[in-house]
C-alpha cells in the first residue's frame, strides 16, 4: 500500500495531517493499527474499513474514528485511493 503523510499542524494537544493513499481496488492485504487515537475526514475517494464490528464505508460524508486498541484492514472498492485529513490527539486530551 502506498500512503503518504504530511504534517499540517502540530501541538502538544493535537496534530493535523494530510494523508494520501494511492492503493488501487481490492481487499486489504494486511492488518493495521493506529499508534494513537485518530479522527479521519475523507476529502476525496472512498475506503472500507473492516474491523471486529464489521465493514464501514468511509467517504466525504463520514468522519471515521480509529481506536489505537482496535486492529483493522482497509479496502479500496473504487480506483484512485483516498485523501483524508487526520486529527491525532494526545491521550489525556482525548480522555477529557
C-alpha positions in Angstrom: 0.0 0.0 0.0 1.3 3.4 -0.8 0.4 6.0 1.8 2.0 9.4 2.4 1.6 11.7 5.4 2.3 15.5 5.6 2.1 17.3 8.9 0.0 20.4 8.6 0.0 21.4 12.2 1.4 20.0 15.5 1.0 21.0 19.1 1.2 19.1 22.4 -2.6 18.5 22.2 -3.3 17.6 18.6 -1.6 17.2 15.3 -3.2 17.5 11.9 -2.0 15.6 8.8 -2.8 15.3 5.1 -2.9 11.6 4.4 -2.9 10.3 0.8 -3.5 6.6 0.0 -2.9 5.6 -3.6 -3.9 2.0 -3.2 -5.8 0.5 -6.1 -9.0 -1.5 -5.9 -9.1 -4.7 -3.9 -9.2 -6.1 -0.4 -6.9 -5.1 2.4 -3.9 -7.3 2.4 -2.7 -6.8 6.0 -3.9 -5.8 9.4 -3.1 -2.3 10.6 -3.4 -0.5 13.9 -3.1 3.2 14.7 -0.5 4.1 17.3 -2.8 6.9 18.8 -6.5 7.8 18.6 -7.3 9.5 15.4 -10.2 11.1 13.5 -10.1 11.0 9.8 -12.2 13.3 7.5 -12.2 11.9 4.0 -11.8 14.7 1.4 -11.9 12.6 -1.7 -12.1 8.9 -2.7 -13.6 6.0 -0.7 -12.3 3.3 1.5 -13.9 0.5 3.5 -12.5 -0.3 7.0 -13.0 -3.8 8.2 -12.8 -4.5 11.9 -14.3 -6.7 14.6 -17.6 -4.6 14.3 -17.9 -5.3 10.6 -17.5 -3.2 7.4 -17.6 0.6 7.5 -17.7 2.8 4.3 -15.6 6.0 4.6 -16.2 8.7 2.1 -16.6 12.5 2.1 -19.9 12.2 4.0 -18.3 10.5 7.0 -15.9 11.0 9.9 -14.0 7.9 10.9 -12.6 7.2 14.4 -9.6 5.0 14.7 -9.1 3.4 18.1 -5.4 2.6 18.9 -6.6 -0.7 20.6 -8.5 -2.0 17.6 -6.8 -3.6 14.6 -8.4 -3.1 11.2 -8.0 -3.7 7.4 -8.7 -1.2 4.6 -10.2 -2.0 1.2 -10.5 0.4 -1.7 -13.6 -0.5 -3.7 -13.0 2.2 -6.3 -9.9 3.2 -8.3 -8.0 6.2 -7.0 -7.5 5.5 -3.3 -8.4 8.3 -0.9 -7.3 11.5 0.6 -8.0 12.4 4.2 -7.3 15.0 6.9 -6.4 13.2 10.1 -6.5 14.6 13.6 -4.3 12.8 16.1 -4.9 13.6 19.8 -2.9 13.4 22.9 -4.3 10.6 25.1 -5.1 12.9 28.1 -6.8 15.4 25.8 -9.0 12.7 24.3 -10.0 11.4 27.7 -11.2 14.9 28.7 
